[in-house]
Amino acid sequence: MTFDIVIKGGRVVDGSGIPWFKANIGINDGKITAVSRRKIDDVEKIIKANGLVVAPGFINPHGHFGREIHEENVVLQSLMQGVTLETTGTCGYAVHTMSKNSILSESYDWKTLQEWREKLEALGIGLNLAPFIGLGTIRTSVMGIEGEGGERYRPTSDEMKEMEDIVREGMEDGAFGFTVGLNYEVQKNASTNEIVSLTKIVSEYGGVFMAHGRGKEWIQEFIEICESTPIPGSWSHTALAQIRKNMAYFYDARDRGVEVFFDCYPWMHGSGKSLGYWFLGHQFGKIKTPMMKRFKRIKDLDDPIFKEMAKRLEDEAEWAKIKAECIERIRILEEENEERRNVLEASGSNLVVAPLHDVKNLVGIVYSPSHPEFEGDDINMPADLEDVKNALGSEDFWEAARELFIADKGKTLVVNAHGKLATARGKVGKRERHVIASYQLPEAMVCSDASHYITHPRGWGTWPKILQRYVRELNVLKLEQAVKKMTSLPAQFIGITDRGLIRQGNWADIVLFDPKNIMNKASYKSPREYPEGIPYVLVNGEVVVEEGSYTGALPGKVLRKHAF
């Protein structure tokens, strides 16, 4: 037999969790056709893998690339990490499968999943996609945005029927399951019963459920949905081991036969952006404008908009207006939260109101040219705005934020900081111990929770960081264990049977990496950095990364869930 490609001499970590073994991998027509210790010479292209690990391409069970992938179709930030498959439509937001008369459909020249699939595959994509349908998209398209119907807790019988029909259409089109983001507008108003009604249809097609919940007590509702449907479920982007009570609920459910999993990213802080974002009316996502996107989706800190914003804050009259607006927005949000709480209590609904985070403690500094002493990362806790206020002797935290932003000429970068998590400089902090303990659980999958435009290192270095820090440096995960969490475990959960393992007959989604030198280069202050030590990536048998560089190939597919 003549092979298209042979990968020779590598250590195969096949994704199953078994110890590595040496083998040559033969590839024909996009698939693995040989896994053999025998010498293979009859081949068109040889990839020498001496000293490298040969593993299945990494599978991301929770990313956010579906929204803009028709504009940036390569998804190079994932490919360079060894990711060959991304899920889309997570947290309840898909760009397809919606009411035909929806205002959402005005943004696209497709409506159904099949139309989206055809559009993308005609365009060409760099990796594979496993599409999901989303509650937010469906509920908004049928009931309207909040203030125009989407705020209602109970859809009419006709609306419920239409949502059920749309879910069925999406599953017929080959979706892998259904997702929710229950902290977000429109979705937060959906009852448990409403979600179960929709997941029951998904379950008929063998689909799965992925959920961004509504607060710390969410796990009980998550398990109730999975158990009463029944449907396999994954709790999205959570460090399960952080709260013992949640672990107890989780494992009690598994003992009863409820098929639940979770995914987690290896970063201690969330949502990166410019400090200027908080001056523009963000306040927990209530206001969205094109300008605000530039403060969140930062490709270049030399964008003149940041310096312009700093100049704007120097004007005392302008600052007085901006500060008053910031304070008033928070007051309104608190008032709305309390009003919603009262309405929900009176309605007898089991819906909850998530508490608002205190801005002065939520916003942590990760890049400040003028005050590097405020900068933090996963080891050294970022200074929050309360810390900045105390250090600068400012009147309040808003004045401190203004002073810092002006001093930095608008280049201050911040994250949503998760409390006082570090125990000592240079050592593993409390939050990281929770993340490590979570990854050591057998049901844990590796995810990024990243999109094209995220200003956060999780979009550029998640999988390399796992292999560098947790496998090589800290030795808290074995190599085979870590690779399983990145490959066969998410494939098994999602319902993909021909990827995620180095097996004869499977599609040749393969990554080669140097276990001694793989290195994450992305950081909070410089998130858009490609990793080192991943010389080759193959998607559907085509080489997309060769000697560390993108080849220009676009062999990806929008996958379809098999009927059985």
C-alpha positions in Angstrom: 0.0 0.0 0.0 1.2 3.5 -0.8 0.5 6.0 2.0 -0.2 9.8 1.5 1.6 10.6 4.7 3.5 8.6 7.3 4.4 9.9 10.7 7.5 8.0 11.8 9.3 7.4 15.0 7.0 9.3 17.5 5.7 8.4 20.9 2.0 7.8 20.4 -0.2 9.0 23.1 -3.4 7.7 21.6 -6.0 9.6 23.6 -7.3 6.6 25.5 -5.3 7.1 28.6 -3.0 4.1 28.1 0.8 4.5 28.4 2.5 5.9 25.3 3.9 3.5 22.7 6.1 3.8 19.6 4.5 3.4 16.2 4.4 4.7 12.7 1.1 6.3 11.6 0.0 5.8 8.0 -2.6 8.2 6.5 -4.6 7.8 3.3 -7.5 9.9 2.0 -7.7 11.9 5.2 -7.9 8.8 7.5 -5.6 6.8 9.7 -5.0 3.5 7.8 -2.1 2.1 9.8 -0.8 2.2 13.3 2.2 -0.1 13.2 5.6 -0.8 14.7 6.7 -2.0 11.3 8.8 0.1 9.0 6.7 1.9 6.3 8.6 3.0 3.2 6.0 3.3 0.4 4.9 6.8 1.1 4.6 10.2 -0.6 5.4 12.4 2.5 7.2 11.5 5.6 7.0 13.5 8.9 9.8 12.6 11.2 8.5 12.5 14.8 11.7 11.5 16.7 11.5 13.0 20.2 7.9 14.2 19.6 4.6 13.0 21.0 2.0 12.1 18.4 -1.5 12.6 19.8 -5.1 13.1 18.5 -5.9 16.7 17.6 -7.2 18.5 20.6 -10.9 19.0 20.9 -12.4 22.1 22.6 -15.7 21.3 24.2 -16.4 24.9 25.0 -15.3 27.7 22.7 -17.0 30.7 21.0 -15.8 30.7 17.5 -19.1 30.3 15.7 -20.1 33.9 15.8 -17.4 35.4 13.6 -16.0 32.3 11.8 -17.5 33.3 8.5 -15.2 36.4 8.8 -12.1 34.8 10.2 -12.3 31.2 8.9 -8.8 29.9 9.6 -9.0 30.0 13.4 -5.2 30.0 13.5 -5.1 30.7 17.3 -6.6 27.3 17.8 -4.6 25.4 15.2 -1.3 26.7 16.5 -2.2 25.1 19.9 -3.0 21.8 18.3 -6.8 22.2 18.4 -8.4 20.5 15.4 -12.1 20.6 16.5 -14.1 23.5 18.1 -17.6 23.4 19.3 -19.9 26.3 18.3 -23.1 27.7 19.7 -22.1 27.5 23.3 -23.6 29.5 26.2 -26.9 29.5 24.3 -25.8 31.6 21.4 -25.6 30.0 17.9 -25.7 31.9 14.6 -28.2 29.5 13.0 -31.4 27.5 13.9 -33.9 30.3 14.6 -37.3 31.5 13.8 -37.7 32.3 10.1 -39.1 35.7 11.0 -36.5 36.5 13.6 -34.7 39.9 13.7 -31.6 37.8 14.4 -31.7 36.4 10.9 -31.4 39.9 9.4 -27.6 39.8 10.3 -26.9 36.7 8.1 -27.7 35.3 4.7 -28.7 31.9 6.3 -31.1 30.7 8.9 -30.7 27.0 9.3 -27.7 24.9 10.4 -27.5 23.2 7.0 -27.4 26.6 5.3 -24.6 27.7 7.6 -22.7 24.5 7.0 -22.9 24.9 3.3 -21.8 28.5 3.5 -18.7 27.7 5.6 -17.6 24.7 3.7 -17.8 26.7 0.5 -15.7 29.4 2.1 -13.2 26.9 3.6 -12.3 26.5 7.3 -9.1 25.7 9.0 -10.4 23.1 11.4 -13.5 21.0 12.2 -16.6 22.4 13.9 -19.1 20.5 16.0 -22.2 22.8 16.0 -24.7 23.1 18.8 -28.1 24.9 18.9 -28.6 27.6 21.6 -31.5 28.6 23.9 -30.6 32.3 23.6 -30.8 32.3 19.8 -34.1 30.3 19.7 -35.8 32.0 22.6 -34.9 35.5 21.3 -36.0 34.6 17.8 -39.4 33.4 18.9 -40.2 35.6 22.0 -38.1 38.7 21.3 -35.4 40.5 23.1 -35.9 41.7 26.7 -38.5 44.4 26.8 -40.1 43.0 23.7 -41.2 39.7 25.1 -38.0 37.9 26.0 -38.3 39.1 29.6 -41.3 36.8 30.2 -40.9 33.7 32.3 -43.6 31.7 30.6 -43.8 31.4 26.8 -47.3 31.0 25.3 -48.2 27.5 24.1 -47.7 28.6 20.5 -44.3 30.0 21.4 -43.3 26.8 23.2 -44.4 24.7 20.2 -42.4 26.9 17.8 -39.3 26.6 20.0 -39.7 22.8 20.1 -40.1 22.7 16.3 -36.9 24.8 15.9 -34.9 22.5 18.2 -36.1 19.5 16.2 -35.1 21.2 13.0 -31.6 21.8 14.4 -31.2 18.2 15.5 -32.4 17.0 12.1 -29.7 19.2 10.5 -27.1 17.3 12.5 -26.5 19.4 15.6 -24.7 17.7 18.5 -26.9 19.1 21.2 -28.3 22.1 23.0 -26.6 24.8 25.1 -27.8 27.4 27.6 -26.3 30.5 29.2 -28.6 31.2 32.1 -26.9 34.3 33.4 -27.6 36.1 30.1 -30.6 38.2 28.9 -33.6 36.3 27.7 -32.1 33.0 28.8 -32.2 33.9 32.5 -36.0 34.0 32.2 -36.3 30.4 31.1 -37.7 28.1 33.7 -36.3 24.6 34.4 -39.5 23.1 32.9 -39.0 25.1 29.7 -35.4 23.8 29.3 -36.4 20.2 30.0 -39.1 20.4 27.4 -36.4 21.3 24.8 -33.7 19.0 26.0 -36.2 16.0 25.8 -36.3 16.6 22.0 -32.5 16.8 21.9 -32.3 13.5 23.8 -34.5 11.8 21.2 -31.6 12.4 18.7 -28.9 11.3 21.1 -27.7 14.8 21.6 -26.1 16.3 24.7 -26.6 19.4 27.0 -24.0 22.0 27.8 -24.8 24.6 30.4 -23.5 27.9 31.7 -25.5 28.1 34.8 -27.1 30.9 37.0 -25.0 31.2 40.1 -23.3 28.9 42.7 -26.5 26.9 43.4 -26.9 26.1 39.7 -25.6 22.6 40.0 -28.9 21.4 41.5 -30.9 22.7 38.6 -28.3 21.3 36.1 -28.5 17.9 37.6 -32.3 18.1 37.7 -32.4 18.9 34.0 -30.0 16.1 33.1 -31.7 13.5 35.3 -35.3 14.3 34.4 -34.7 14.6 30.6 -32.5 12.3 30.8 -29.5 13.6 28.8 -25.7 13.7 29.2 -24.7 17.1 30.4 -21.5 19.2 30.9 -21.3 22.1 33.3 -19.4 24.8 31.4 -16.1 26.4 32.4 -16.2 25.6 36.1 -13.6 24.4 38.6 -15.8 21.8 40.2 -13.4 21.1 43.1 -13.7 24.7 44.3 -16.9 24.1 46.3 -17.2 20.8 48.2 -20.9 20.9 48.3 -21.1 21.0 44.5 -18.7 18.1 44.2 -21.0 16.1 46.6 -24.1 16.9 44.4 -22.1 16.0 41.3 -20.9 12.6 42.5 -24.2 11.7 44.2 -25.8 12.3 40.7 -23.3 10.1 39.0 -23.8 7.4 41.6 -27.5 7.5 40.6 -26.6 7.0 37.0 -26.8 10.7 35.8 -24.3 11.2 33.1 -22.6 14.5 34.0 -19.3 16.0 33.2 -17.6 19.5 33.3 -15.0 21.5 31.5 -12.5 24.0 32.8 -9.8 26.3 31.5 -6.4 26.6 33.3 -6.5 30.3 34.0 -7.2 31.9 37.3 -9.0 35.0 36.0 -11.7 35.7 33.5 -12.7 38.2 30.8 -9.8 40.4 29.7 -10.3 43.9 28.4 -9.2 47.6 28.5 -9.9 49.4 31.8 -11.6 52.0 29.5 -14.4 49.5 28.9 -15.7 50.2 32.4 -16.0 53.9 31.7 -18.1 53.3 28.6 -21.1 51.9 30.2 -20.3 48.2 30.3 -21.3 47.5 33.9 -21.9 43.8 33.4 -22.8 43.8 29.7 -25.8 46.1 29.9 -24.7 48.4 27.1 -23.1 47.3 23.9 -21.7 49.6 21.2 -19.2 49.3 18.3 -16.8 51.5 20.3 -17.0 49.2 23.3 -16.0 46.2 21.2 -12.7 48.0 20.4 -12.1 48.2 24.2 -12.8 44.5 24.6 -11.5 42.9 21.4 -8.0 44.4 21.5 -5.6 43.4 18.7 -3.3 46.5 19.1 -2.8 48.6 22.2 -1.5 51.4 19.9 -5.0 51.8 18.5 -5.5 55.6 18.8 -8.9 55.1 20.5 -7.2 54.3 23.8 -5.1 57.5 23.9 -8.2 59.4 22.8 -10.2 58.0 25.7 -7.4 59.0 28.1 -7.4 62.5 26.8 -11.2 62.6 27.2 -10.8 61.7 30.9 -8.4 64.5 31.5 -11.2 67.0 30.9 -12.7 67.7 34.3 -16.2 68.5 33.0 -16.2 65.5 30.8 -14.9 63.3 33.7 -17.6 64.5 36.0 -20.2 63.5 33.5 -18.7 60.1 32.8 -18.2 59.3 36.6 -21.8 60.3 37.3 -23.1 58.0 34.5 -21.0 55.1 35.9 -22.4 55.5 39.4 -25.9 55.9 38.1 -25.7 52.8 35.9 -24.7 50.7 38.9 -27.5 52.2 41.0 -30.0 51.3 38.2 -28.6 47.8 37.9 -28.9 47.2 41.7 -32.5 48.6 41.6 -33.4 46.3 38.6 -31.8 43.3 40.4 -33.9 44.0 43.5 -37.1 44.5 41.5 -36.5 41.2 39.6 -35.9 39.4 42.9 -39.2 40.6 44.3 -41.1 39.6 41.1 -39.6 36.2 41.1 -40.4 35.6 44.8 -44.0 36.6 44.2 -44.3 34.4 41.1 -43.2 31.2 42.9 -40.6 30.6 40.2 -37.4 28.7 41.0 -35.5 31.3 39.0 -32.7 33.2 40.9 -31.1 36.6 40.7 -27.3 36.5 40.5 -25.8 39.1 42.8 -23.9 41.9 41.2 -20.1 41.9 41.7 -18.5 44.9 43.3 -16.6 46.7 40.6 -13.8 47.9 42.9 -12.9 44.2 43.7 -13.8 42.6 40.4 -11.5 44.6 38.2 -7.9 43.5 38.5 -4.9 45.1 36.8 -2.7 42.9 34.5 -0.9 45.6 32.5 0.0 49.1 33.5 3.0 50.8 31.9 3.1 53.5 34.6 2.5 51.3 37.6 3.9 47.8 36.9 3.7 47.1 40.7 -0.1 46.8 40.3 0.3 44.0 37.6 -0.7 40.5 38.4 -1.2 37.1 36.8 -2.1 33.6 37.8 0.6 33.5 40.5 0.7 37.1 41.7 -2.7 38.5 42.4 -3.5 41.6 40.3 -4.2 44.8 42.3 -7.9 45.5 42.2 -9.3 49.1 42.0 -9.6 49.2 45.8 -5.9 48.4 46.0 -5.1 51.1 43.4 -7.2 53.6 45.3 -5.3 53.0 48.6 -1.9 53.0 46.8 -2.6 56.3 45.0 -4.5 58.0 47.8 -7.4 58.6 45.6 -10.8 59.8 46.7 -12.6 56.6 45.5 -12.0 53.7 43.2 -13.5 55.6 40.2 -11.0 58.4 40.7 -8.2 55.8 41.0 -9.3 54.1 37.8 -9.2 57.5 36.0 -5.8 58.4 37.3 -4.3 55.1 36.3 -5.8 55.1 32.8 -4.5 58.6 32.1 -1.0 57.7 33.4 -1.0 54.7 31.2 -2.1 56.8 28.2 -5.1 54.4 27.8 -3.1 51.2 27.7 -4.3 49.7 31.0 -5.4 46.1 30.7 -7.7 44.4 33.3 -9.4 41.1 34.0 -12.3 39.9 36.1 -10.2 38.9 39.1 -11.5 36.0 41.2 -10.8 37.3 44.7 -7.5 37.1 46.7 -6.3 33.9 45.4 -2.5 33.8 45.6 -0.9 32.6 48.8 2.7 33.7 48.1 4.6 35.2 45.1 5.8 32.5 42.8 3.9 29.7 44.3 0.6 27.8 43.5 -2.3 29.9 44.8 -5.6 28.8 46.3 -7.5 29.2 43.0 -4.9 27.2 41.1 -5.1 24.4 43.7 -8.8 24.3 43.0 -8.2 24.1 39.2 -5.6 21.4 39.6 -7.9 19.3 41.9 -10.7 19.8 39.3 -8.5 18.5 36.4 -7.5 15.5 38.4 -11.1 14.4 38.5 -11.9 11.8 35.7 -14.9 13.8 34.4 -12.9 17.0 33.7 -12.4 18.2 30.1 -10.0 21.0 29.0 -11.7 24.0 27.4 -10.8 27.5 26.5 -14.1 29.5 26.6 -12.4 31.7 23.9 -13.4 33.5 20.8 -11.5 35.1 17.9 -11.4 38.5 19.6 -10.9 37.7 23.2 -8.3 39.7 25.1 -7.2 36.8 27.3 -4.4 34.2 27.1 -6.9 31.3 27.2 -7.6 31.9 23.5 -4.0 31.4 22.6 -2.3 29.2 25.1 -4.7 26.9 27.0 -3.6 23.4 25.8 0.2 24.3 25.8 -0.2 25.6 29.3 -1.7 22.3 30.5 1.2 20.4 29.0 3.8 22.8 30.2 2.7 23.7 33.7 0.6 20.8 34.9 2.3 17.9 33.2 5.9 18.9 32.9 6.6 21.5 35.6 4.2 20.6 38.4 3.7 16.9 37.5 0.1 17.0 38.8 -1.2 15.3 35.7 0.4 12.5 33.7 0.8 13.1 30.0 -1.6 10.4 29.0 -4.2 11.6 31.5 -3.9 15.2 30.2 -4.2 14.2 26.6 -7.3 12.1 27.3 -9.0 15.2 28.8 -8.1 17.1 25.6 -9.2 14.4 23.1 -11.2 11.2 23.6 -13.1 12.4 26.7 -14.6 15.5 24.9 -15.2 13.4 21.8 -17.0 10.7 23.8 -19.1 13.3 25.6 -20.0 15.2 22.4 -20.8 12.0 20.6 -18.0 11.9 18.0 -16.9 8.3 17.4 -14.3 8.7 14.6 -12.0 11.3 16.1 -10.2 11.8 19.5 -8.2 8.6 19.3 -5.3 7.4 17.2 -7.1 4.4 15.7 -7.1 2.8 12.3 -10.2 4.1 10.5 -10.5 7.3 12.4 -10.0 10.7 10.7 -6.4 11.9 10.8 -6.8 14.9 13.2 -3.3 14.7 14.7 -0.9 17.0 16.7 2.8 16.5 17.1 4.4 18.3 20.1 7.7 18.3 21.9 6.9 17.3 25.6 10.2 18.8 26.8 9.9 22.1 25.1 6.2 22.8 24.6 5.6 26.3 26.0 2.7 28.7 26.4 3.7 32.2 25.5 0.4 34.0 26.0 -0.1 36.1 29.1 -2.7 38.5 30.4 -0.6 41.5 29.3 0.3 40.0 25.9 -2.5 37.4 25.2 -2.1 37.1 21.4 1.1 35.0 21.4 1.4 31.6 19.7 2.9 28.7 21.7 6.2 27.0 21.0 6.9 23.3 20.6 4.0 22.3 18.3 5.7 21.7 14.9 2.9 19.8 13.2 -0.9 19.8 13.1 -3.0 17.7 10.7 -6.7 18.2 10.1 -8.6 15.5 8.1 -5.2 14.2 6.9 -3.9 17.5 5.6 -1.0 19.3 7.1 -2.1 22.7 8.4 0.9 23.5 10.6 4.3 22.4 9.3 7.5 23.2 11.2 5.5 25.7 13.3 4.0 27.7 10.5 0.5 27.7 8.9 0.5 26.0 5.5 -2.6 27.8 4.1 -4.7 24.7 4.0 -8.4 24.8 4.8 -9.5 21.2 5.2 -12.0 21.7 8.0 -15.6 20.5 8.0 -18.8 21.4 9.8 -19.5 18.0 11.3 -22.9 16.3 11.4 -24.0 14.2 14.3 -24.5 10.6 13.2 -28.1 9.3 13.3 -27.0 6.4 15.6 
